[in-house]
Amino acid sequence: MGRLLAVGLPVRAAALAALLGAVCFAGTARAQSKDGGGSNPDDAVAADEQAKDEQAKDDKAPAAKDDVPEAPPEAADDNSPFEKDGKAHKFIGLRLRNVIVPKFMINLFADGGATVNVFMIGPEFTSRKNGLEIDLALSYADYSMDPFLFKGKNDDQFAWEMVSSDMKLLYFTSDLLFDVPIDDKGRFSLLVGGGVGLGLVFGDLHRAQAYPGAPGSNPSPDDVSAWRKCSGVGGPGGPYCDGSNNHYGDYSEPSWVNGGSKPSVFPWISFPQVSFRYKPIKQLQTRLDAGFSITGFFFGLSAGYGL
């Protein structure tokens, strides 16, 4: 009985110790699970909210850029001189020209003569499109000339005539010019081309046989003051005043229509013509002209207002 009791006490003590150990182990495991063995739900929620906030910021950034207002385009300048292709630009204005008929050109076909300045003035209409300019002009030209000595190349020394003119011409002309821009704003351009036209002739062309004023002298034909008009056949002029024609005194040459040699119409042909245009604003242009025509060299100036 005593041995059984002695044996039973250690067995019971061992069983009790095992039971207490199991209980303690289970409690420790639960404590570890609560304290740090697993994730905290509050931390997970906070992390999720932070991620959503960052995503929202990223989504709003492009939208903010898109919402920035663009700068308004610059307003077109109504006074800009620049000319766009495909549109006709028209001007009405005034043209001035000075045609110089040099003596050396006259001497290509005749002897004598003098350098003559012919002034021209009149209205001008300009139309320009795609770099091609057309100038239409109505010009009054004064071909008045002081007396000078003149004769044909093959005539003898007694055939000198004293010639003067009060002729006027009314020209209808057209110039065709190609525009070469100099700057990118349309202010400066170089124009190259030519022109044609026809003039109606008015006024008189006077011519009369002439002889040296001093008997026996042989004055230069360039000194017209040393010569006199023949009043008829013979007389003080001797061989200078013959009967080959009736050009005496204040004789006026008839026109072509009346069987004479004075032209009724006269052509205008100019080539080449070079012009420089300055256009400060859309509504105004000015142009300098220079060129060569069948009557000589010419220089000119024109100004036009935009229509």
Secondary structure, 3 states (H helix, E strand, C coil): CHHHHHHHHHHHHHHHHHHHHHHHHHHHHHHHHHHHHCCCHHHHHHHHHHHHHHHHHHHHHHHHHHCCCCCCCCCCCCCCCCCCCCCCEEEEEEEEEEEEECHHHHCCCEEECCCEEEEEEEEEEEEEECCEEEEEEEEEEEEEEEEEEEEECCCCCCCCEEEEEEEEEEEEEEEEEEEEECCCCCCEEEEEEEEEEEEEEECCEEEEEEEECCCCCCCCCCCHHHEEECCCCCHHHHHHCCCCCCCCCCCECCEHHHCCCECCEEEEEEEEEEEEEEEEECCEEEEEEEEEECCEEEEEEEEEEEC
